[in-house]
Amino acid sequence: MKKHILYFLLFITFSAIAQNQWPEPFPVNNSIPLDVDIPDENWQQLNTWEEEVSFAKVLTPKYTAWFKNPEDIDSDMRTDFHSWARYKLKNTSDIPVTITFSASRRHEHIYISQKGKWKHLQSGDMVPWSERDGLKDLSKIPYTLAPNETISVYHDFGDVTFWSNPSPRLGNYHKVIDRYYKDRPNFTSDDLISFGFFGFMIFAVIFNLFFYYVTRERVYMVFSLMLTASAFLLAENAISYLAFSEWRSGYPFFLTFVVTLFIVMLLHTVRFFFRVPVHFPKWDKFLVYFSVYIGLSGALIYLGIVNRWVVFLIVVIAIAVLASIVFLVAAIIMIISFLRKKDKEARLFVIASVPFIFSPIIDPLINLIFPFNWVITTCGMWTIMVLSWGMFARFKSLQETNARAKLEREEERNRLIAEQKKELEQLVEERTAELTQSLAELKQTQNQLIQSEKMASLGELTAGIAHEIQNPLNFVNNFSEVSIELLEELKEELQKGDTEEAIAIAGDVTQNLEKINHHGKRADGIVKGMLQHSRASSGQKEPTDINALADEYLRLAYHGLRAKDKSFNAELITQFDENLPKVNTIPQDLGRVLLNLFTNAFYATQEKKKNAPPEAGFSPKLTVTTLQKDNGIEIRVKDNGTGIPEEIQDKILQPFFTTKPTGEGTGLGLSLSYDIVVKGHGGSIDITSEEGEGAEFKIVLPLGTP
C-alpha cells in the first residue's frame, strides 16, 4: 500500500514539474528587426477566465500549472478573459543588447526577473501619461540585457477577446530610435498641412456660423457642427495628448461623441442642403429616424466598449451598417434625381464629393510618383471649400429671394395701404357726417338737459315763490277790504258833516293804500325774480348784493322744500358780512348756483333725518356765510347732512354724476354751477366734507370782475 502511495506522489510531482517547465529562451541580439513577434514555441499563455488576476496569484502553483503553449490553448467562444504570457529572453551576443517591449493593448504590465527580484513596468493606450514607462508616445518599453544574460518575463495583456488573442512583441531599440526620432524635425510637412487644414475648417465653421446668425437657416448650423466634429477628428492625436493625457478613461467617450456628432450632422446637412423635407418627405423621416438611431447607437457602442459587450456591439454595428447602406443607396438615388432636374446644389455636391470618394484609389497611384500623402487631405479641403462655396451661393440666393419677396411684400403693402386709404377716407367721410349729426343732436340734447335742469330748479322755486308771494297778496287783500270799509265810513261821516272824523278816516285809507303799494311791489319783485331765473341769461354782469341774493334764494329753497314735505324743519343760520361790497355778477346765474347748493344741502339733511333713529335727536341745520377776503368774497354753504364720501368728491362736479336715486336728479346741477362760477365768473368752488358729518361748499368770487 505504501508503495502505491509513493508512486502516486511521484507521478503528481513529475506532472507538476513537467507543467511548470518554461519554453526555450528566445535569442536576441543587435540584429533583431524593428518589430518582431516571439514565435509560439518560445512563449506560453495563461487564460484565467477571471475578471482580473494579480501577478502574486500568477506565481502560485495553481496558475503556474495552467501555462501552456499557444497552440495547446483550447479555443473558447467566451467574449472576454484575462490573459498572461511568460517567456525567456537570452542575449546571444558578447555586448549589451537594448530591446523594446511593445504594449499594443489598453493596459499591459510587464514583470522582469532582475537579480532575484521582479521589476514592474507598464504602458498602453489607457495608461495615464505620467504612469507610463519607456517611450510613452510609442507605448514601447526599452530594456537592456547584459552580454549572455537570460531574463524571465511575465506579460499581463489584461482583458482580451477570443478573436484578438495577443502575442508578445519585441523590437530593436536603436532601430526604433532611428525610425521615429533620429533626424526627425519638430514639425513635419504633414503636421503643417494638418494644422493648416484644421485652421481652414475652423474658419469655415466661423464662416457658416456667421451665415446662420444672419439667415437663421439651420443648414448653416448643422454644417458648422459637422465641420467642428471633422476638425476634432483631424486633431484627435493632439487633443488626446493635451486634454486626455491623464484622464484616459474620458478619451473613448470623447472619440465616440465626436464620431457620432459628425455622422448625425452629416445626415442633417444632407437634409437641409437638398431641402429633403420639401422634396422627399418620406425619405426625410427615414433620415430623422436614422440620425436618432446613430445617436443612440453611439451611446450603446460606447457602453459596449467600456463593458466589453461583444455580442451586443456586433448587433448594434451590424444594424448601423445596414442602415448606412440603405442611406447611401437612397442618397445616390436622390442625387441622381436632382441631377436629372438640373439642380445646381446637386451638381455642386457631386463636384465636391467625387474627388474625396475616389481619393483612396488616387492616393496610392500618386504615391508611386510623388513621395507625399496629401491626396486625401487635399480632397478633403476641396470638398469643404466647394460645399462652403455652395453655402455662400445659397446665402446669396437666399438674399436675392428675400429681396424679391421683400419687394413683392412692399408692393403688396403699398397696394393694400392705398386701398385702405381709400376705404379710410370713405369711412372718415361717413363717420364725419355721423359725428356732425351726433354733435348736433348732442348739443340739442345738452340744451334740453340744461333747460330741464333750469326747469327743475324753477320747480324747486315754485313752492317757495308761492309762499313768498302769498304774504304780500294777503296784505293787499286785507288792506283792500279794510280800505273799502273805511271809505264807506268816510261817506257816512261826510253825510253827517263830521269833517274831522272824515279826515282821520281818509288818513287811514292813505296808509292802507301805501301798504297795498308796498306789498304789491314786493310781489312784483318776486315775480320778476322768478322770470329772471326762468329765462336764459343775457350774460351781462351787474353789481349784485350777494347778501340779499343769498338770503332770497335761501328762503325760496327752504319754503319750496316745506311745500313738498310739511314735516321738514331746519335751522337756518345766516352770517352775512354787512360791509360786503357789491360784486359784478350775472344774478340769475349765481342765483341758480346758490339755489342748487341750498337744495342739495336740504336734501342731505332731510335724508340723514329720515335714516337717523329718533333717540339721536338729529336737527337739520344750514349755515350760510359771506365774507370779504383778500381781493375776493367768499360764500360758504355748510350743512350737517349725510356728507360726501371721499372716493366720489372728485366726481360730483362731473356732468351727469349724481348720488340721488334714478328720476330724482339729472347730475347737471353741480356741473352747471362749476361752469357758472369758474368759467363765467373766474372764481372757484372748493368742497370739504366728512362722510356722515356734513359738507361745506366754498365759492370764491373775485372783486372787480369785468
Beta strands, then each sheet from edge to edge (+ up, - down):
strand 1: 26-28
strand 2: 35-37
strand 3: 43-47
strand 4: 81-91
strand 5: 97-102
strand 6: 108-114
strand 7: 117-123
strand 8: 140-145
strand 9: 150-160
strand 10: 169-172
strand 11: 542-544
strand 12: 571-575
strand 13: 583-585
strand 14: 621-629
strand 15: 632-639
strand 16: 684-690
strand 17: 694-702
sheet 1: 1+ 4+ 3-
sheet 2: 1+ 4+ 9- 6+ 7-
sheet 3: 2+ 10- 5+ 8-
sheet 4: 11+ 13-
sheet 5: 12+ 14+ 15- 17+ 16-
end
